[in-house]
Amino acid sequence: ILDCFTSSFASLELTRKIVAESFWNAETEAELREFGNVSSTEPRETIMQQIDERRSLSCYDHHECNQDCKDRGCGRLWSVDGLWKLVYPICMNKEPKEVSGFSGQLKYVDSCPNQPLHGKAFCSDHCKEAESANIPTDIKKYVSYIRKSEQNEIDIEDFDPVVEEEVLEDETPCETDLRTSAKIQGISDIIASHPTLSQVLDEEEIDGDKPTCNKDTGSKKQLRKWTRGHLVIVRGGGHIDMWQPLYQSEGPAQVFLIVLMWMTTAFRNLSREERKKVIISYDNMCHLNNLKAAKNPLPLPDDLKYLWTDVIKIIDSLHLKNHRDPKCHEEYNPQKIKDINPSFNTMACEQTFAWLGRYKKILVSMGKCHHHFFLHRLVKRRNKYISFCYDNGRRPVAPKPSYK
């Protein structure tokens, strides 16, 4: 009997691939059940893309807020920051910087956000274009090709040697995703609806009033082209409201458009007086608030044009000490908030990153489709855990940050 049991068990051995497939199937089904769409017959990866598109255009639900959660700033304080640890490779082709709906050239990302084919420099569509132009598509051959080009010089010594050796999991090829980086970040609708917004975003800083702070926005050279992480927006109580991928760097124009899209979604039903009580904390607020678009009413309907100028803007105490400009310490000092609301948590993002950063090795081994879906499911579970803690009179536990 034991021999029969052993042989049967051996034939049903749980391999890495079987476990992974079971996980993705179960999580996809769970997501579909939440939206009452279990009868979908689309391929799994296509469903994941549809879920990601819906996620990029909305905030995570947080309907019932406990008093302890409100005491930490939930509903009034939001913390915004970029998490650079969680990245994935993207196509090395450069897309035009002009975004549909904008007038002129916007200082925006020029990355193709699609996932490259295994071992290739480009996504499936751009591989075909490169091959038709006799351009090598293999990642190392393409870098050598670029090095020899007189118009594009790449210094191999500047590349990150660790990232070159990253081995990505085998994903089922997704259907071609022709969405631009703006579409994936959920900001394409606001761009198309308000084309004049680009006229004030073309210039990142006000002439003659340039901040002296030298905030590192994370631009980095690597052999393969990668994203720059995610911009995460967290409530003071710890609930994650939204996250969007970052491309190239955490530049002010890119961050401003993401934050503006989130604000139009989250604060659309608030009166102007209620919006004046909203507090937004961001470590590079001095440069963000120095955009021309941030200095004047926005080209949005009704009171939404005052969306950015009405809210209170601060820099959290951890990052404020790194700002050299005295103006930053005067205009964006969080102490003015702490004096009135001492229990408000301006470090919500950093506390969230201490937890989320522990999934780095898992997430960087995934392509875009699985990376976004896994992170989405993580965030939903984290938000449920935080609500559970507050409902039971406990404060959510966050791992202590490691400074090694």
C-alpha positions as a Markdown table, in Angstrom:
| # | Residue | x | y | z |
|---|---|---|---|---|
| 1 | Ile | 0.0 | 0.0 | 0.0 |
| 2 | Leu | 2.8 | 2.3 | 0.9 |
| 3 | Asp | 4.5 | 1.7 | -2.5 |
| 4 | Cys | 1.3 | 2.4 | -4.3 |
| 5 | Phe | 0.9 | 5.7 | -2.4 |
| 6 | Thr | 4.5 | 6.7 | -3.0 |
| 7 | Ser | 4.2 | 6.1 | -6.7 |
| 8 | Ser | 0.9 | 7.9 | -7.0 |
| 9 | Phe | 2.3 | 10.9 | -5.1 |
| 10 | Ala | 5.5 | 11.0 | -7.3 |
| 11 | Ser | 3.4 | 11.2 | -10.4 |
| 12 | Leu | 1.5 | 14.2 | -9.0 |
| 13 | Glu | 4.6 | 16.1 | -7.8 |
| 14 | Leu | 4.0 | 19.8 | -7.4 |
| 15 | Thr | 6.5 | 21.4 | -9.6 |
| 16 | Arg | 7.3 | 25.1 | -9.6 |
| 17 | Lys | 5.3 | 25.6 | -12.8 |
| 18 | Ile | 2.2 | 23.7 | -11.6 |
| 19 | Val | 2.1 | 25.8 | -8.4 |
| 20 | Ala | 2.6 | 29.0 | -10.3 |
| 21 | Glu | -0.2 | 28.2 | -12.7 |
| 22 | Ser | -2.5 | 27.2 | -9.9 |
| 23 | Phe | -1.8 | 30.5 | -8.1 |
| 24 | Trp | -2.5 | 32.7 | -11.2 |
| 25 | Asn | -5.7 | 30.8 | -12.0 |
| 26 | Ala | -7.0 | 31.1 | -8.4 |
| 27 | Glu | -6.2 | 34.8 | -8.1 |
| 28 | Thr | -7.7 | 35.6 | -11.5 |
| 29 | Glu | -10.9 | 33.7 | -10.6 |
| 30 | Ala | -11.0 | 35.5 | -7.2 |
| 31 | Glu | -10.7 | 38.8 | -9.0 |
| 32 | Leu | -13.5 | 37.9 | -11.4 |
| 33 | Arg | -15.8 | 36.8 | -8.6 |
| 34 | Glu | -15.4 | 40.2 | -6.9 |
| 35 | Phe | -16.7 | 41.8 | -10.1 |
| 36 | Gly | -19.3 | 39.2 | -10.8 |
| 37 | Asn | -17.7 | 38.2 | -14.1 |
| 38 | Val | -16.9 | 34.5 | -13.5 |
| 39 | Ser | -18.2 | 33.4 | -16.9 |
| 40 | Ser | -15.5 | 35.3 | -18.8 |
| 41 | Thr | -14.0 | 33.1 | -21.6 |
| 42 | Glu | -11.0 | 35.4 | -22.4 |
| 43 | Pro | -7.4 | 34.1 | -22.0 |
| 44 | Arg | -6.0 | 34.5 | -18.5 |
| 45 | Glu | -3.4 | 37.1 | -19.4 |
| 46 | Thr | -5.9 | 39.1 | -21.4 |
| 47 | Ile | -8.2 | 39.2 | -18.3 |
| 48 | Met | -5.2 | 40.4 | -16.3 |
| 49 | Gln | -4.7 | 43.3 | -18.7 |
| 50 | Gln | -8.3 | 44.2 | -18.5 |
| 51 | Ile | -8.1 | 44.2 | -14.7 |
| 52 | Asp | -5.0 | 46.3 | -14.8 |
| 53 | Glu | -6.6 | 48.9 | -17.1 |
| 54 | Arg | -9.6 | 49.1 | -14.7 |
| 55 | Arg | -7.3 | 49.5 | -11.7 |
| 56 | Ser | -5.3 | 52.3 | -13.4 |
| 57 | Leu | -8.4 | 54.4 | -13.7 |
| 58 | Ser | -9.8 | 54.1 | -10.2 |
| 59 | Cys | -8.9 | 54.2 | -6.5 |
| 60 | Tyr | -9.0 | 51.2 | -4.2 |
| 61 | Asp | -12.2 | 51.1 | -2.1 |
| 62 | His | -12.3 | 52.4 | 1.4 |
| 63 | His | -15.9 | 53.0 | 2.3 |
| 64 | Glu | -16.0 | 52.5 | 6.1 |
| 65 | Cys | -13.4 | 54.3 | 8.0 |
| 66 | Asn | -12.7 | 53.6 | 11.7 |
| 67 | Gln | -12.2 | 56.5 | 14.1 |
| 68 | Asp | -8.6 | 55.3 | 14.9 |
| 69 | Cys | -8.0 | 55.4 | 11.1 |
| 70 | Lys | -9.3 | 58.9 | 10.9 |
| 71 | Asp | -7.1 | 60.0 | 13.8 |
| 72 | Arg | -4.1 | 59.0 | 11.7 |
| 73 | Gly | -5.2 | 61.3 | 8.9 |
| 74 | Cys | -7.4 | 59.1 | 6.8 |
| 75 | Gly | -9.7 | 61.2 | 4.6 |
| 76 | Arg | -7.6 | 64.4 | 5.0 |
| 77 | Leu | -3.9 | 63.4 | 4.6 |
| 78 | Trp | -2.4 | 61.5 | 1.7 |
| 79 | Ser | 1.3 | 60.6 | 1.3 |
| 80 | Val | 2.8 | 60.3 | -2.2 |
| 81 | Asp | 6.2 | 58.8 | -2.9 |
| 82 | Gly | 8.0 | 56.7 | -5.5 |
| 83 | Leu | 9.2 | 53.1 | -4.7 |
| 84 | Trp | 12.1 | 52.4 | -7.0 |
| 85 | Lys | 12.7 | 48.8 | -5.9 |
| 86 | Leu | 9.9 | 47.2 | -7.8 |
| 87 | Val | 10.7 | 47.3 | -11.5 |
| 88 | Tyr | 10.3 | 45.2 | -14.6 |
| 89 | Pro | 11.8 | 45.3 | -18.1 |
| 90 | Ile | 10.2 | 47.2 | -20.9 |
| 91 | Cys | 10.8 | 47.5 | -24.7 |
| 92 | Met | 13.9 | 49.5 | -25.6 |
| 93 | Asn | 12.2 | 51.4 | -28.5 |
| 94 | Lys | 11.6 | 55.1 | -27.9 |
| 95 | Glu | 8.1 | 56.4 | -28.6 |
| 96 | Pro | 7.6 | 60.0 | -29.7 |
| 97 | Lys | 7.3 | 62.4 | -26.7 |
| 98 | Glu | 4.2 | 64.1 | -28.1 |
| 99 | Val | 1.2 | 62.6 | -26.5 |
| 100 | Ser | -2.1 | 62.5 | -28.3 |
| 101 | Gly | -4.3 | 65.4 | -27.2 |
| 102 | Phe | -1.5 | 67.7 | -26.2 |
| 103 | Ser | -0.4 | 70.8 | -28.1 |
| 104 | Gly | 3.4 | 70.9 | -28.6 |
| 105 | Gln | 6.1 | 68.6 | -27.2 |
| 106 | Leu | 5.5 | 67.7 | -23.6 |
| 107 | Lys | 8.5 | 66.9 | -21.4 |
| 108 | Tyr | 7.2 | 63.4 | -20.8 |
| 109 | Val | 8.5 | 59.9 | -21.0 |
| 110 | Asp | 9.4 | 58.4 | -24.3 |
| 111 | Ser | 9.4 | 54.8 | -23.3 |
| 112 | Cys | 7.4 | 52.0 | -25.0 |
| 113 | Pro | 5.8 | 50.4 | -21.9 |
| 114 | Asn | 5.3 | 47.0 | -23.4 |
| 115 | Gln | 7.0 | 43.8 | -22.3 |
| 116 | Pro | 10.0 | 42.7 | -24.4 |
| 117 | Leu | 10.2 | 39.2 | -25.8 |
| 118 | His | 12.4 | 36.8 | -23.9 |
| 119 | Gly | 16.1 | 37.6 | -24.7 |
| 120 | Lys | 15.1 | 40.4 | -27.0 |
| 121 | Ala | 15.4 | 44.2 | -26.8 |
| 122 | Phe | 11.9 | 44.9 | -28.0 |
| 123 | Cys | 8.3 | 43.9 | -27.7 |
| 124 | Ser | 6.8 | 41.8 | -30.5 |
| 125 | Asp | 5.6 | 44.7 | -32.7 |
| 126 | His | 8.9 | 46.6 | -32.4 |
| 127 | Cys | 10.9 | 43.4 | -33.0 |
| 128 | Lys | 9.1 | 43.0 | -36.4 |
| 129 | Glu | 9.9 | 46.7 | -37.2 |
| 130 | Ala | 13.5 | 46.3 | -36.3 |
| 131 | Glu | 14.0 | 43.1 | -38.3 |
| 132 | Ser | 12.4 | 44.7 | -41.3 |
| 133 | Ala | 15.0 | 47.5 | -41.0 |
| 134 | Asn | 17.9 | 45.0 | -40.5 |
| 135 | Ile | 18.4 | 46.1 | -36.9 |
| 136 | Pro | 19.4 | 43.3 | -34.5 |
| 137 | Thr | 16.8 | 42.5 | -31.8 |
| 138 | Asp | 18.9 | 40.3 | -29.5 |
| 139 | Ile | 19.6 | 42.4 | -26.4 |
| 140 | Lys | 23.4 | 42.2 | -26.4 |
| 141 | Lys | 23.7 | 42.5 | -30.2 |
| 142 | Tyr | 21.4 | 45.5 | -30.1 |
| 143 | Val | 23.6 | 47.2 | -27.5 |
| 144 | Ser | 26.7 | 46.6 | -29.6 |
| 145 | Tyr | 24.8 | 47.9 | -32.6 |
| 146 | Ile | 23.9 | 51.1 | -30.7 |
| 147 | Arg | 27.5 | 51.5 | -29.5 |
| 148 | Lys | 28.8 | 51.5 | -33.1 |
| 149 | Ser | 26.2 | 54.1 | -34.1 |
| 150 | Glu | 27.6 | 57.6 | -34.4 |
| 151 | Gln | 24.3 | 59.1 | -33.3 |
| 152 | Asn | 23.8 | 57.0 | -30.1 |
| 153 | Glu | 26.7 | 56.4 | -27.8 |
| 154 | Ile | 26.2 | 54.1 | -24.8 |
| 155 | Asp | 28.9 | 53.7 | -22.1 |
| 156 | Ile | 28.8 | 50.0 | -21.1 |
| 157 | Glu | 30.7 | 50.7 | -17.9 |
| 158 | Asp | 27.7 | 52.7 | -16.6 |
| 159 | Phe | 25.3 | 49.7 | -16.8 |
| 160 | Asp | 24.2 | 47.9 | -13.7 |
| 161 | Pro | 25.9 | 44.5 | -13.9 |
| 162 | Val | 23.5 | 42.8 | -11.5 |
| 163 | Val | 20.4 | 43.7 | -13.5 |
| 164 | Glu | 21.9 | 42.2 | -16.7 |
| 165 | Glu | 21.8 | 38.8 | -15.2 |
| 166 | Glu | 18.1 | 38.9 | -14.0 |
| 167 | Val | 16.2 | 35.9 | -15.2 |
| 168 | Leu | 12.6 | 36.5 | -15.8 |
| 169 | Glu | 9.9 | 33.9 | -15.3 |
| 170 | Asp | 8.3 | 32.4 | -18.4 |
| 171 | Glu | 5.0 | 34.1 | -18.9 |
| 172 | Thr | 2.3 | 33.1 | -21.4 |
| 173 | Pro | 2.7 | 35.6 | -24.2 |
| 174 | Cys | 0.1 | 38.4 | -23.8 |
| 175 | Glu | -1.8 | 39.8 | -26.7 |
| 176 | Thr | -0.1 | 42.8 | -28.2 |
| 177 | Asp | -0.7 | 45.8 | -25.9 |
| 178 | Leu | -0.4 | 48.9 | -28.0 |
| 179 | Arg | -1.2 | 51.3 | -25.1 |
| 180 | Thr | 1.2 | 54.1 | -24.5 |
| 181 | Ser | 2.8 | 54.8 | -21.1 |
| 182 | Ala | 0.1 | 57.5 | -20.5 |
| 183 | Lys | -2.6 | 54.9 | -21.1 |
| 184 | Ile | -1.1 | 52.5 | -18.6 |
| 185 | Gln | -0.7 | 55.2 | -16.0 |
| 186 | Gly | -4.4 | 56.1 | -16.4 |
| 187 | Ile | -3.8 | 59.7 | -17.5 |
| 188 | Ser | -4.5 | 59.5 | -21.2 |
| 189 | Asp | -8.2 | 60.6 | -20.7 |
| 190 | Ile | -7.3 | 63.7 | -18.8 |
| 191 | Ile | -4.6 | 64.5 | -21.5 |
| 192 | Ala | -7.1 | 64.1 | -24.3 |
| 193 | Ser | -9.8 | 66.1 | -22.6 |
| 194 | His | -7.7 | 69.0 | -21.7 |
| 195 | Pro | -5.0 | 69.6 | -24.4 |
| 196 | Thr | -4.1 | 73.1 | -23.2 |
| 197 | Leu | -2.6 | 71.5 | -20.1 |
| 198 | Ser | 0.5 | 70.8 | -22.0 |
| 199 | Gln | 1.2 | 74.4 | -22.6 |
| 200 | Val | 2.1 | 74.8 | -18.9 |
| 201 | Leu | 3.7 | 71.4 | -18.5 |
| 202 | Asp | 6.2 | 71.9 | -21.3 |
| 203 | Glu | 8.3 | 73.9 | -18.9 |
| 204 | Glu | 9.1 | 72.2 | -15.6 |
| 205 | Glu | 10.1 | 75.2 | -13.6 |
| 206 | Ile | 9.2 | 78.9 | -13.4 |
| 207 | Asp | 11.8 | 81.1 | -15.1 |
| 208 | Gly | 13.9 | 83.0 | -12.5 |
| 209 | Asp | 12.4 | 81.0 | -9.6 |
| 210 | Lys | 14.2 | 77.7 | -9.9 |
| 211 | Pro | 14.5 | 75.7 | -6.6 |
| 212 | Thr | 18.0 | 75.1 | -5.4 |
| 213 | Cys | 17.1 | 71.6 | -4.1 |
| 214 | Asn | 18.8 | 68.8 | -6.0 |
| 215 | Lys | 16.3 | 65.9 | -5.6 |
| 216 | Asp | 17.4 | 62.7 | -7.3 |
| 217 | Thr | 14.6 | 61.5 | -9.5 |
| 218 | Gly | 16.2 | 58.2 | -10.2 |
| 219 | Ser | 17.3 | 58.2 | -13.9 |
| 220 | Lys | 19.7 | 55.3 | -14.3 |
| 221 | Lys | 21.6 | 53.5 | -17.1 |
| 222 | Gln | 21.2 | 49.7 | -17.5 |
| 223 | Leu | 21.8 | 47.2 | -20.2 |
| 224 | Arg | 18.1 | 46.4 | -20.5 |
| 225 | Lys | 15.5 | 49.1 | -20.3 |
| 226 | Trp | 13.5 | 48.9 | -17.0 |
| 227 | Thr | 10.8 | 50.9 | -15.4 |
| 228 | Arg | 11.7 | 53.3 | -12.6 |
| 229 | Gly | 9.4 | 51.7 | -10.0 |
| 230 | His | 5.9 | 52.9 | -8.9 |
| 231 | Leu | 4.4 | 56.0 | -7.6 |
| 232 | Val | 2.2 | 55.1 | -4.6 |
| 233 | Ile | -0.5 | 57.2 | -2.9 |
| 234 | Val | -1.3 | 56.2 | 0.7 |
| 235 | Arg | -3.9 | 57.5 | 3.1 |
| 236 | Gly | -2.7 | 58.7 | 6.5 |
| 237 | Gly | -4.3 | 55.6 | 8.1 |
| 238 | Gly | -2.2 | 53.3 | 5.8 |
| 239 | His | -4.7 | 52.3 | 3.1 |
| 240 | Ile | -3.2 | 52.4 | -0.3 |
| 241 | Asp | -5.4 | 54.6 | -2.6 |
| 242 | Met | -3.6 | 54.2 | -5.9 |
| 243 | Trp | -0.3 | 53.2 | -7.6 |
| 244 | Gln | 1.0 | 53.8 | -11.1 |
| 245 | Pro | 4.2 | 52.7 | -12.8 |
| 246 | Leu | 7.0 | 55.2 | -13.4 |
| 247 | Tyr | 9.0 | 55.4 | -16.6 |
| 248 | Gln | 12.6 | 56.7 | -17.0 |
| 249 | Ser | 12.6 | 58.8 | -13.8 |
| 250 | Glu | 10.4 | 60.2 | -11.1 |
| 251 | Gly | 10.2 | 63.5 | -13.0 |
| 252 | Pro | 7.9 | 66.3 | -11.8 |
| 253 | Ala | 5.8 | 66.4 | -15.0 |
| 254 | Gln | 5.1 | 62.7 | -14.9 |
| 255 | Val | 4.3 | 62.7 | -11.1 |
| 256 | Phe | 2.1 | 65.8 | -11.5 |
| 257 | Leu | -0.1 | 64.2 | -14.2 |
| 258 | Ile | -0.5 | 61.0 | -12.1 |
| 259 | Val | -1.4 | 62.9 | -9.0 |
| 260 | Leu | -3.8 | 65.2 | -10.9 |
| 261 | Met | -5.6 | 62.1 | -12.4 |
| 262 | Trp | -5.9 | 60.6 | -8.9 |
| 263 | Met | -7.2 | 63.9 | -7.4 |
| 264 | Thr | -9.9 | 64.2 | -10.1 |
| 265 | Thr | -11.0 | 60.7 | -9.2 |
| 266 | Ala | -10.8 | 60.9 | -5.4 |
| 267 | Phe | -12.0 | 64.5 | -4.9 |
| 268 | Arg | -14.5 | 65.0 | -7.7 |
| 269 | Asn | -17.4 | 65.0 | -5.3 |
| 270 | Leu | -15.8 | 67.2 | -2.6 |
| 271 | Ser | -16.8 | 70.8 | -2.3 |
| 272 | Arg | -14.1 | 73.4 | -2.7 |
| 273 | Glu | -14.1 | 74.1 | 1.1 |
| 274 | Glu | -13.6 | 70.4 | 1.8 |
| 275 | Arg | -10.7 | 70.3 | -0.6 |
| 276 | Lys | -9.0 | 73.1 | 1.2 |
| 277 | Lys | -8.7 | 70.8 | 4.2 |
| 278 | Val | -6.9 | 68.1 | 2.2 |
| 279 | Ile | -3.2 | 67.6 | 2.9 |
| 280 | Ile | -0.8 | 66.1 | 0.4 |
| 281 | Ser | 2.7 | 65.1 | 1.4 |
| 282 | Tyr | 5.5 | 64.5 | -1.2 |
| 283 | Asp | 9.2 | 64.5 | -0.8 |
| 284 | Asn | 9.8 | 66.5 | -4.0 |
| 285 | Met | 6.9 | 68.9 | -3.4 |
| 286 | Cys | 9.1 | 72.0 | -4.1 |
| 287 | His | 9.7 | 71.0 | -7.7 |
| 288 | Leu | 6.2 | 69.6 | -8.2 |
| 289 | Asn | 4.6 | 72.8 | -7.0 |
| 290 | Asn | 7.0 | 74.9 | -9.1 |
| 291 | Leu | 5.6 | 73.6 | -12.4 |
| 292 | Lys | 3.8 | 76.3 | -14.4 |
| 293 | Ala | 0.7 | 74.1 | -14.4 |
| 294 | Ala | 0.7 | 74.2 | -10.6 |
| 295 | Lys | 0.9 | 78.0 | -10.3 |
| 296 | Asn | -2.4 | 78.8 | -12.0 |
| 297 | Pro | -5.9 | 77.4 | -12.2 |
| 298 | Leu | -6.0 | 74.2 | -14.2 |
| 299 | Pro | -7.9 | 73.8 | -17.5 |
| 300 | Leu | -10.6 | 71.7 | -15.8 |
| 301 | Pro | -14.3 | 72.4 | -15.5 |
| 302 | Asp | -16.0 | 74.3 | -12.7 |
| 303 | Asp | -14.2 | 74.3 | -9.3 |
| 304 | Leu | -11.9 | 71.5 | -10.4 |
| 305 | Lys | -9.6 | 74.1 | -11.9 |
| 306 | Tyr | -8.6 | 75.0 | -8.4 |
| 307 | Leu | -7.9 | 71.4 | -7.5 |
| 308 | Trp | -4.2 | 71.8 | -7.0 |
| 309 | Thr | -4.0 | 75.3 | -5.7 |
| 310 | Asp | -6.6 | 74.6 | -2.9 |
| 311 | Val | -4.9 | 71.6 | -1.2 |
| 312 | Ile | -2.3 | 72.0 | 1.6 |
| 313 | Lys | 1.1 | 70.8 | 0.5 |
| 314 | Ile | 3.9 | 69.6 | 2.7 |
| 315 | Ile | 7.2 | 67.6 | 2.7 |
| 316 | Asp | 7.4 | 64.8 | 5.3 |
| 317 | Ser | 9.9 | 65.4 | 8.1 |
| 318 | Leu | 12.2 | 62.5 | 7.0 |
| 319 | His | 12.9 | 64.1 | 3.6 |
| 320 | Leu | 12.6 | 67.7 | 4.6 |
| 321 | Lys | 16.1 | 67.7 | 6.2 |
| 322 | Asn | 17.6 | 66.9 | 2.8 |
| 323 | His | 16.2 | 70.1 | 1.2 |
| 324 | Arg | 18.8 | 72.9 | 1.1 |
| 325 | Asp | 16.5 | 75.7 | 0.1 |
| 326 | Pro | 15.2 | 77.6 | 3.2 |
| 327 | Lys | 12.0 | 78.2 | 1.2 |
| 328 | Cys | 11.2 | 74.5 | 1.4 |
| 329 | His | 11.4 | 74.6 | 5.2 |
| 330 | Glu | 9.1 | 77.6 | 5.3 |
| 331 | Glu | 6.4 | 76.6 | 2.8 |
| 332 | Tyr | 6.3 | 72.8 | 3.2 |
| 333 | Asn | 7.2 | 72.2 | 6.8 |
| 334 | Pro | 5.0 | 69.4 | 8.2 |
| 335 | Gln | 5.2 | 70.9 | 11.7 |
| 336 | Lys | 2.3 | 73.3 | 10.9 |
| 337 | Ile | 0.1 | 70.2 | 10.4 |
| 338 | Lys | 1.5 | 68.4 | 13.5 |
| 339 | Asp | 0.8 | 71.3 | 15.7 |
| 340 | Ile | -2.9 | 71.1 | 14.9 |
| 341 | Asn | -3.2 | 67.3 | 14.4 |
| 342 | Pro | -0.3 | 65.6 | 16.2 |
| 343 | Ser | -1.6 | 62.1 | 15.5 |
| 344 | Phe | -1.5 | 62.6 | 11.7 |
| 345 | Asn | 0.8 | 60.1 | 10.0 |
| 346 | Thr | 2.9 | 61.9 | 7.3 |
| 347 | Met | 5.2 | 58.8 | 7.0 |
| 348 | Ala | 2.5 | 56.5 | 5.7 |
| 349 | Cys | 4.3 | 55.9 | 2.4 |
| 350 | Glu | 7.6 | 55.0 | 4.0 |
| 351 | Gln | 5.9 | 52.6 | 6.3 |
| 352 | Thr | 4.1 | 51.0 | 3.4 |
| 353 | Phe | 7.4 | 50.7 | 1.5 |
| 354 | Ala | 9.0 | 48.9 | 4.4 |
| 355 | Trp | 6.4 | 46.2 | 3.9 |
| 356 | Leu | 6.1 | 46.2 | 0.1 |
| 357 | Gly | 9.9 | 46.3 | -0.4 |
| 358 | Arg | 10.1 | 42.8 | 1.0 |
| 359 | Tyr | 8.5 | 41.5 | -2.2 |
| 360 | Lys | 11.2 | 42.9 | -4.4 |
| 361 | Lys | 12.8 | 39.6 | -5.4 |
| 362 | Ile | 9.4 | 38.1 | -6.4 |
| 363 | Leu | 8.2 | 41.1 | -8.4 |
| 364 | Val | 11.4 | 41.9 | -10.3 |
| 365 | Ser | 11.4 | 38.4 | -11.6 |
| 366 | Met | 8.0 | 39.0 | -13.4 |
| 367 | Gly | 7.1 | 40.6 | -16.6 |
| 368 | Lys | 4.7 | 43.5 | -16.8 |
| 369 | Cys | 1.4 | 41.6 | -17.0 |
| 370 | His | 2.1 | 39.3 | -13.9 |
| 371 | His | 3.9 | 42.1 | -12.1 |
| 372 | His | 1.0 | 44.5 | -12.2 |
| 373 | Phe | -1.6 | 41.8 | -11.3 |
| 374 | Phe | 0.4 | 40.4 | -8.4 |
| 375 | Leu | 1.0 | 43.9 | -7.0 |
| 376 | His | -2.7 | 44.7 | -7.4 |
| 377 | Arg | -3.7 | 41.6 | -5.4 |
| 378 | Leu | -1.1 | 42.4 | -2.8 |
| 379 | Val | -2.5 | 45.9 | -2.3 |
| 380 | Lys | -6.1 | 44.6 | -1.9 |
| 381 | Arg | -5.0 | 42.2 | 0.8 |
| 382 | Arg | -3.0 | 44.8 | 2.6 |
| 383 | Asn | -5.9 | 47.2 | 2.6 |
| 384 | Lys | -8.1 | 44.4 | 4.1 |
| 385 | Tyr | -5.6 | 43.7 | 6.7 |
| 386 | Ile | -5.4 | 47.4 | 7.7 |
| 387 | Ser | -9.2 | 47.6 | 8.0 |
| 388 | Phe | -9.2 | 44.4 | 10.1 |
| 389 | Cys | -6.7 | 45.8 | 12.5 |
| 390 | Tyr | -8.5 | 49.1 | 13.0 |
| 391 | Asp | -11.9 | 47.3 | 13.4 |
| 392 | Asn | -10.3 | 45.2 | 16.2 |
| 393 | Gly | -8.7 | 48.1 | 18.1 |
| 394 | Arg | -5.2 | 47.5 | 16.9 |
| 395 | Arg | -2.7 | 49.5 | 14.9 |
| 396 | Pro | -1.5 | 47.9 | 11.7 |
| 397 | Val | 2.0 | 46.4 | 11.9 |
| 398 | Ala | 4.6 | 47.7 | 9.5 |
| 399 | Pro | 8.1 | 46.1 | 9.3 |
| 400 | Lys | 11.0 | 48.4 | 10.5 |
| 401 | Pro | 12.9 | 49.9 | 7.5 |
| 402 | Ser | 16.3 | 48.3 | 6.9 |
| 403 | Tyr | 19.2 | 50.7 | 6.3 |
| 404 | Lys | 21.8 | 48.1 | 5.4 |
